[in-house]
């Protein structure tokens, strides 16, 4: 039994998340991105719906509501400064969507200055998901654009000072060619610059069609080490294992088990064996049809049909 799992945490629930079909993803840049990140190379954009124009986004969101969705992820590609393409153009219609629907909006923010942070809050975005990178070498070698870790720290601070309701930082474990490099510094940056609603850990996944497709994935021990560090720094915050992680048979359950034993209390699409192990550890399983960044404060907006124990 892992002492940290039982003694640190807010409740005895293990939350299992299933985003489809009630929490779909939209790329506001379509398939476009000005970066050629070695771990992505635009690949993940192709798995999203496209809505690049205001009227198209509004129409898509109204269709979501008609189909019973509870919210959506708004993501997309970045410009060469790390800012989300089309975000500023779409903020007025996002504000209209918040007025006319009950949809929860989770935004991948990209890098954000103070002015943009205030505009994001004014538009009514519910959840700001912020990727945090703690190594300048990783930014240069993987993202290949001109920024430093300070830009990520400033993004967190800008969103915090603007009054963003829920900030959910994301850290990709093993992003630096499958090895740990800056993850602990990223956690420190989060601690110093914002009060996160929760934290999401994703795990580098060698992806076909990218320059890193033949790179070895991180070892489960690296996943465990990073999550234990996160629990030490944020003992009262939920930590999630997100959807981006290796799914090969030999690695999936090892990573999930390592994360569970290290202190994760949320997981997107956990395996049956992981759920059974969580039960053995004393958790009550709560199934939630949304993304793992959903704050507990917003769970009450879900109907019994979309959320069950």
C-alpha positions as CSV (number, residue, x, y, z in Angstrom):
1,X,0.0,0.0,0.0
2,X,1.3,3.4,-1.0
3,X,1.0,5.7,2.1
4,X,0.8,8.9,0.0
5,X,-2.2,7.6,-1.9
6,X,-4.3,7.2,1.2
7,X,-3.1,10.0,3.5
8,X,-2.9,12.8,1.0
9,X,-6.0,13.8,-1.0
10,X,-9.4,15.4,-0.8
11,X,-11.7,12.4,-1.1
12,X,-11.7,8.6,-1.6
13,X,-12.8,8.8,-5.2
14,X,-10.9,7.6,-8.3
15,X,-12.3,9.5,-11.2
16,X,-12.3,7.8,-14.6
17,X,-12.9,10.1,-17.5
18,X,-14.3,9.4,-21.0
19,X,-14.4,12.5,-23.3
20,X,-16.2,11.1,-26.3
21,X,-18.9,12.0,-27.3
22,X,-19.9,14.5,-24.6
23,X,-16.6,16.5,-24.5
24,X,-15.3,16.7,-28.1
25,X,-12.2,18.6,-29.3
26,X,-12.0,21.5,-31.8
27,X,-9.0,22.9,-33.6
28,X,-9.5,26.6,-34.1
29,X,-6.6,26.6,-36.6
30,X,-7.8,23.6,-38.6
31,X,-4.7,21.6,-39.6
32,X,-2.4,24.6,-39.5
33,X,0.5,25.2,-37.1
34,X,3.5,27.4,-37.6
35,X,5.7,25.1,-35.5
36,X,7.1,21.7,-36.4
37,X,7.4,20.2,-33.0
38,X,9.3,16.9,-33.1
39,X,6.8,15.0,-30.9
40,X,3.7,16.2,-32.7
41,X,4.4,17.5,-36.3
42,X,0.7,18.6,-36.6
43,X,-0.4,15.0,-36.1
44,X,-2.8,15.6,-33.2
45,X,-4.6,18.4,-35.0
46,X,-6.0,15.8,-37.4
47,X,-7.9,14.1,-34.6
48,X,-10.0,17.2,-33.9
49,X,-13.0,18.8,-35.5
50,X,-12.1,22.0,-37.4
51,X,-13.7,25.4,-36.7
52,X,-11.5,28.3,-37.9
53,X,-14.2,31.0,-38.4
54,X,-16.5,32.6,-35.8
55,X,-19.7,31.5,-37.5
56,X,-18.4,28.0,-37.9
57,X,-17.4,27.7,-34.3
58,X,-20.8,29.0,-33.1
59,X,-22.7,26.6,-35.4
60,X,-20.5,23.7,-34.2
61,X,-21.1,24.5,-30.5
62,X,-24.9,24.8,-31.0
63,X,-24.8,21.4,-32.6
64,X,-22.9,20.1,-29.6
65,X,-25.7,21.4,-27.3
66,X,-28.4,19.8,-29.4
67,X,-26.5,16.5,-29.2
68,X,-26.2,16.6,-25.4
69,X,-22.6,17.6,-25.0
70,X,-21.5,19.2,-21.7
71,X,-18.5,21.0,-23.0
72,X,-15.5,20.9,-25.4
73,X,-11.8,21.5,-25.7
74,X,-10.7,24.4,-27.8
75,X,-7.2,23.8,-29.1
76,X,-5.2,24.2,-32.3
77,X,-1.8,25.1,-33.7
78,X,0.5,27.9,-32.6
79,X,2.3,30.7,-34.4
80,X,6.1,31.0,-34.1
81,X,5.8,32.9,-30.8
82,X,3.9,30.0,-29.2
83,X,0.5,31.8,-29.3
84,X,-2.6,30.0,-30.4
85,X,-3.6,30.7,-34.0
86,X,-7.0,32.4,-34.4
87,X,-7.6,32.7,-30.7
88,X,-7.9,36.5,-30.6
89,X,-10.2,36.4,-33.6
90,X,-12.5,33.9,-32.0
91,X,-12.8,35.4,-28.5
92,X,-15.9,37.5,-29.3
93,X,-17.8,34.5,-30.5
94,X,-16.6,32.4,-27.6
95,X,-18.2,35.0,-25.4
96,X,-21.4,34.7,-27.4
97,X,-21.3,30.9,-27.0
98,X,-21.0,31.2,-23.2
99,X,-24.1,33.5,-23.2
100,X,-26.2,31.2,-25.5
101,X,-25.2,27.7,-24.3
102,X,-24.4,25.9,-21.1
103,X,-21.2,24.4,-22.5
104,X,-18.1,24.2,-20.4
105,X,-15.1,25.5,-22.4
106,X,-11.6,24.2,-21.8
107,X,-8.9,26.2,-23.7
108,X,-5.4,25.2,-24.6
109,X,-4.0,28.6,-24.0
110,X,-0.6,28.6,-25.6
111,X,1.7,31.4,-24.4
112,X,-0.4,34.3,-23.1
113,X,0.5,37.9,-22.2
114,X,-1.4,40.0,-19.7
115,X,-3.7,41.6,-22.3
116,X,-4.7,38.2,-23.8
117,X,-5.1,36.7,-20.4
118,X,-7.7,39.4,-19.5
119,X,-9.5,38.8,-22.8
120,X,-9.6,35.1,-22.2
121,X,-11.2,35.6,-18.8
122,X,-13.6,38.3,-20.2
123,X,-14.8,35.8,-22.9
124,X,-15.9,33.4,-20.2
125,X,-13.4,30.5,-20.7
126,X,-14.0,28.1,-17.8
127,X,-10.7,26.1,-17.8
128,X,-7.3,27.2,-18.9
129,X,-5.1,24.2,-19.8
130,X,-1.5,25.4,-19.8
131,X,1.4,23.3,-21.0
132,X,4.4,24.0,-18.8
133,X,7.9,23.2,-20.0
134,X,10.7,23.5,-17.5
135,X,13.8,23.2,-19.7
136,X,15.1,25.7,-22.3
137,X,16.9,22.8,-24.0
138,X,13.5,21.0,-24.5
139,X,11.9,24.2,-25.9
140,X,14.7,24.7,-28.4
141,X,15.3,21.0,-29.4
142,X,11.7,19.7,-29.4
143,X,9.6,22.8,-30.1
144,X,12.2,24.6,-32.1
145,X,11.0,28.1,-31.4
146,X,12.4,31.2,-29.7
147,X,11.1,31.1,-26.1
148,X,12.3,30.3,-22.6
149,X,10.8,28.8,-19.5
150,X,10.1,32.3,-18.3
151,X,7.4,32.6,-21.0
152,X,5.5,29.7,-19.5
153,X,5.9,31.1,-15.9
154,X,4.6,34.4,-17.1
155,X,1.6,32.8,-18.8
156,X,0.6,31.1,-15.5
157,X,1.1,34.4,-13.6
158,X,-0.9,36.4,-16.2
159,X,-3.8,34.0,-16.1
160,X,-3.8,34.0,-12.3
161,X,-3.7,37.8,-12.0
162,X,-6.4,38.2,-14.7
163,X,-8.8,36.1,-12.5
164,X,-8.9,32.9,-14.5
165,X,-11.4,30.7,-12.7
166,X,-9.6,27.3,-13.2
167,X,-6.0,26.9,-14.2
168,X,-4.9,23.4,-15.0
169,X,-1.2,23.1,-15.9
170,X,-0.1,20.1,-18.0
171,X,3.3,18.6,-17.9
172,X,4.5,16.1,-20.5
173,X,6.8,13.5,-18.8
174,X,9.7,12.5,-20.9
175,X,9.1,15.1,-23.6
176,X,12.9,15.5,-24.1
177,X,13.5,12.4,-26.3
178,X,11.8,10.1,-23.8
179,X,13.9,11.3,-20.8
180,X,13.2,13.5,-17.8
181,X,14.5,17.0,-18.3
182,X,12.9,19.9,-16.6
183,X,9.8,18.3,-15.2
184,X,10.7,19.1,-11.6
185,X,11.4,22.7,-12.6
186,X,8.0,22.9,-14.4
187,X,6.4,21.9,-11.1
188,X,8.4,24.6,-9.2
189,X,7.3,27.2,-11.8
190,X,3.6,26.2,-11.3
191,X,4.0,26.4,-7.5
192,X,5.5,29.9,-7.7
193,X,3.1,31.4,-10.3
194,X,-0.4,30.2,-9.8
195,X,-2.9,28.3,-7.7
196,X,-3.8,25.4,-10.0
197,X,-7.3,23.7,-9.8
198,X,-5.6,20.4,-10.5
199,X,-2.5,19.1,-12.5
200,X,-2.5,16.9,-15.5
201,X,0.4,14.6,-16.3
202,X,0.7,13.4,-19.8
203,X,3.5,11.0,-21.0
204,X,5.5,11.4,-24.2
205,X,4.2,8.9,-26.8
206,X,6.4,8.1,-29.8
207,X,3.9,9.0,-32.6
208,X,3.9,7.7,-36.2
209,X,4.6,10.6,-38.7
210,X,6.8,12.5,-36.3
211,X,10.6,12.8,-36.1
212,X,10.4,11.0,-32.7
213,X,8.3,8.1,-33.8
214,X,11.2,5.6,-33.1
215,X,12.2,7.2,-29.8
216,X,11.8,5.0,-26.7
217,X,8.9,6.0,-24.4
218,X,9.6,7.1,-20.8
219,X,10.1,4.4,-18.2
220,X,7.2,3.9,-15.8
221,X,9.6,4.7,-13.0
222,X,10.0,8.2,-14.5
223,X,6.2,8.6,-14.5
224,X,6.1,7.6,-10.8
225,X,9.0,9.8,-9.8
226,X,7.4,12.9,-11.4
227,X,4.0,12.3,-9.9
228,X,5.4,11.7,-6.4
229,X,7.2,15.0,-6.7
230,X,4.0,16.7,-7.8
231,X,2.1,15.2,-4.8
232,X,4.8,16.5,-2.5
233,X,4.5,20.0,-3.9
234,X,0.7,20.0,-4.2
235,X,-0.6,17.7,-1.5
236,X,-4.2,18.9,-1.6
237,X,-4.5,19.0,-5.4
238,X,-5.9,16.2,-7.6
239,X,-3.3,14.9,-10.1
240,X,-4.6,13.3,-13.4
241,X,-3.0,11.0,-15.9
242,X,-4.2,12.5,-19.2
243,X,-5.1,10.9,-22.5
244,X,-1.8,11.5,-24.2
245,X,0.4,8.5,-23.1
246,X,1.8,5.3,-24.6
247,X,-1.1,2.8,-25.3
248,X,0.9,-0.2,-26.4
249,X,-0.1,-3.3,-24.5
250,X,3.2,-3.8,-22.7
251,X,3.5,-0.2,-21.5
252,X,-0.1,1.0,-20.9
253,X,-0.9,-0.8,-17.7
254,X,2.6,-0.4,-16.3
255,X,2.4,3.4,-16.7
256,X,-1.2,3.5,-15.3
257,X,-0.2,1.4,-12.3
258,X,2.9,3.5,-11.6
259,X,0.8,6.6,-11.8
260,X,-2.0,5.2,-9.6
261,X,0.5,4.1,-6.9
262,X,2.3,7.4,-7.0
263,X,-0.9,9.4,-6.2
264,X,-2.9,10.0,-9.3
265,X,-6.7,10.1,-8.5
266,X,-7.9,10.9,-12.0
267,X,-7.3,9.1,-15.3
268,X,-8.6,9.3,-18.8
269,X,-9.7,6.0,-20.2
270,X,-8.1,3.7,-17.6
271,X,-7.8,0.0,-18.3
272,X,-10.1,-2.5,-16.6
273,X,-7.1,-3.8,-14.6
274,X,-6.2,-0.3,-13.4
275,X,-9.8,0.3,-12.2
276,X,-9.7,-3.0,-10.4
277,X,-6.4,-2.1,-8.7
278,X,-7.9,1.3,-7.7
279,X,-10.8,-0.6,-6.0
280,X,-8.3,-2.8,-4.2
281,X,-6.6,0.4,-2.9
282,X,-9.9,1.5,-1.3
283,X,-11.1,3.9,-4.0
284,X,-14.7,4.3,-5.1
285,X,-14.7,4.6,-8.9
286,X,-16.6,7.6,-10.3
287,X,-17.2,7.6,-14.1
288,X,-17.3,11.1,-15.6
289,X,-18.0,11.8,-19.3
290,X,-15.7,14.8,-19.6
291,X,-12.0,15.6,-19.7
292,X,-9.8,14.9,-16.7
293,X,-9.2,18.7,-16.2
294,X,-12.8,19.2,-15.1
295,X,-12.8,20.9,-11.7
296,X,-14.8,19.3,-9.0
297,X,-16.8,22.6,-8.7
298,X,-18.2,22.0,-12.2
299,X,-19.1,18.4,-11.7
300,X,-22.5,19.5,-10.4
301,X,-23.3,20.8,-13.9
302,X,-23.3,17.2,-15.1
303,X,-26.6,15.3,-15.2
304,X,-27.0,11.8,-13.8
305,X,-27.0,10.5,-17.3
306,X,-23.5,11.8,-18.0
307,X,-21.9,11.0,-14.6
308,X,-22.3,7.9,-12.6
309,X,-20.5,6.2,-9.8
